[in-house]
Amino acid sequence: MLEGYRNQGVARAMVDAALSDAHERGFAYAETNWRITNRQAAQYWTDYGFTTTYARFHRTIVFTN
């Protein structure tokens, strides 16, 4: 994302609308998913009020000859 567009409230407005719509339709829970290495996303979602419930790990196997 271009730096000039950060912190304008667009993402928050979109999430607010999506969660409001889900709540009106009877959903009680919401889940989001981001890469653990994406610290900005982690900060965004925790600031929004989401809590970590699990972590998914990725393993890379490198074959050498």
C-alpha positions as MATLAB code, in Angstrom:
seq = 'MLEGYRNQGVARAMVDAALSDAHERGFAYAETNWRITNRQAAQYWTDYGFTTTYARFHRTIVFTN';
ca = [
       0.000    0.000    0.000;
       1.237    3.481   -0.742;
       2.174    5.376    2.396;
       0.035    8.366    1.422;
      -3.112    6.261    1.772;
      -2.412    4.871    5.237;
      -4.379    5.956    8.301;
      -7.297    7.401    6.333;
      -9.859    5.116    7.983;
     -10.817    3.261    4.806;
      -9.969   -0.221    6.109;
     -11.702    0.452    9.407;
     -14.844    1.661    7.612;
     -14.873   -1.481    5.470;
     -14.390   -3.775    8.485;
     -17.022   -1.863   10.462;
     -19.525   -2.312    7.619;
     -18.731   -6.016    7.186;
     -18.970   -6.780   10.906;
     -22.158   -4.751   11.266;
     -23.742   -6.616    8.361;
     -22.634   -9.971    9.802;
     -24.039   -9.057   13.214;
     -27.379   -8.043   11.685;
     -27.499  -11.439    9.952;
     -27.011  -13.260   13.243;
     -23.315  -14.086   13.214;
     -21.825  -14.201   16.706;
     -18.149  -14.612   15.821;
     -15.691  -13.320   13.269;
     -12.259  -14.634   12.367;
      -9.457  -12.990   10.481;
      -6.241  -14.465    9.173;
      -2.887  -12.823    8.507;
       0.704  -13.915    8.174;
       2.558  -13.885   11.477;
       5.361  -11.945    9.803;
       2.959   -9.124    8.896;
       3.386   -7.063   12.047;
       1.254   -4.187   10.769;
      -1.699   -6.524   10.219;
      -1.224   -8.069   13.656;
      -1.222   -4.615   15.215;
      -4.276   -3.535   13.210;
      -6.402   -6.533   14.194;
      -5.405   -6.536   17.852;
      -6.046   -2.778   18.062;
      -9.444   -3.458   16.488;
     -10.235   -5.882   19.323;
      -9.483   -9.300   17.864;
      -7.504  -11.706   20.029;
      -5.097  -14.403   18.952;
      -6.650  -17.840   19.295;
      -4.061  -19.917   17.466;
      -0.945  -19.615   15.362;
      -0.347  -21.559   12.184;
       3.265  -22.399   11.455;
       4.802  -22.889    8.055;
       7.630  -25.309    7.494;
       9.961  -25.251    4.539;
      11.931  -28.349    3.703;
      15.029  -27.767    1.636;
      16.477  -30.733   -0.202;
      20.190  -30.688   -0.887;
      22.252  -33.103   -2.886;
];
